[in-house]
Each structure stands twice: as C-alpha cells, then as structure tokens.
Amino acid sequence: MNNLHIVSAKWLHDHLHDPQVVVVDCRFSLMDRELGRKQYQENHIEGAYYLDLNLDLSSPVQKHGGRHPLPDFDKLAKKLSQIGINSSGTMVVAYDDSRFAFASRLWWLLRYMGHEQVAVLDGGFAGWKAQNYATSSAIPDDRIGKFIPRFQPELVVDIETVKSRKDLPEVVLIDSREGDRYRGEREPIDPIAGHIEGAVNYPWMEVTNDQGFVIENQSDRWQDVKNAQEAIVYCGSGVTACVNLLSLKLAEIETGRLYAGSWSDWCSYLK
C-alpha cells in the first residue's frame, strides 16, 4: 500500500537516497527500554536515524499525565532539525517492528506539530529485510534542517475534556487496548484494571496482520464511528492509540483526537 500515511518497502527503496526523505527507526520494547536502540545500532535501514520512545517521543513521568507524557516539543523540534527534517519539503518515513506501535507515535506527533508529510513503513523492518533491501550498522551524521512546529491543538485532549465530552451523543470514546485489558480481566502494567466508562473497544492490533502489514479497507472497521462528530482515542499510555488514529485517517475519518495521558493518566486519579 502507498498513500499519504503508509508507504511500501519498494516505495522507500526507490526513494531512499532522495535528499527530501528522512527515515526514522522507532523500534522499542516496553519490557527492555534499551533493546530498540541496541537493535538499531546493530542493523537498521541504510541512512535511518533513531528516535527513542522514552527519551525523544515522551517526557519524564509525573504523578499524573500517564506513563508516556507528550514530549518536550522544543527539544524534539531541535532533534528533528538535527536529522535533516524541514518544516516544508521533507518526507518522513517512520518504521518499527511492532505493528506500527511506535512508528505511529512519531507519525501522530509530527502531525500534531503541523508536519503532514509523514508516513509509516508498511511491514516495518521485517518487511524491509524480507525484500533484501539495504541495511547498515553505520550511524548517519547529523544533517541540517529547520523544523518549526505549527501545533494543531485540536488533535489532543486532556482528562477534563474527556470527562466533559465522553457521554455526549455525538462523541465516541475509543479504547485501543486488547480486549482482555479493556474488560479488566488482565492488567499487566497499570495499577487498576478496567476502562473508562462509556468507552468502546477497538484493539490497535486489528489494524495490521500478523506480519505487520496494514489490513485493507480500514473503513470497514469504523462503520459505527464514521458519523460521530468526535472520536476520542486512548490506550494505556497514549502510544498504541496512535495506531488507531492512523487507521481512522486511512478510513478518511478526520474526527480522531488523542487522549494523551490515556488509561494510565485516568487511573492515576482513582488511586
């Protein structure tokens, strides 16, 4: 698949040395915070830069705000400039090996910062390697870019907005976690199990198949959501919810908003 939000390995291979294309490796493991960086240092798409979920795409955890609060945007904008991303003209392609889980976080953050020229690599790193395309252990030098954020505040909501809007008839609240976590049968991370009252469950892993390729006809998933005036999307910490926000965009539904703190923020007020 190639469109505004997803590109194939072949497309990236054909454009890999285009000076207007910047590739970003977003691999990460919630169980081993150093694993993604180690994997990148060992082997990555030729010319790709690495951005770390905790260090670059999130800010430090506080009492409230969730396990992955939104990043320091001044710091992130500086980092984006250093890897050659310009506010206009640069096409950013993000990839991971976790069915879009972390690449979609960068995709959403860039769009929130006003940069719409960003896509996720279909099939991720495994799909790239399966095509025998170029990989490398060489860390690319910094480049010269100028990234100036143009924030889109309508794309994000906080807990007070969720409380005030979640029960309105024109609003749908979407929980992106696995079904057993949504139902409160299992909670491996957060101190309280369950979901926000009124939320409906659309597990983020339904966006891709087992090989990490996007499932066609994403609009079929959202038949009960497409007419809502607003879709507030959350997960455990505001990361994998971005996969559902990507899915909504693929379905040409423009009403998606991220509850950035997600369940980890919500339940921090319940303890």
Disulfide bonds with the S-S distance in Angstrom:
none
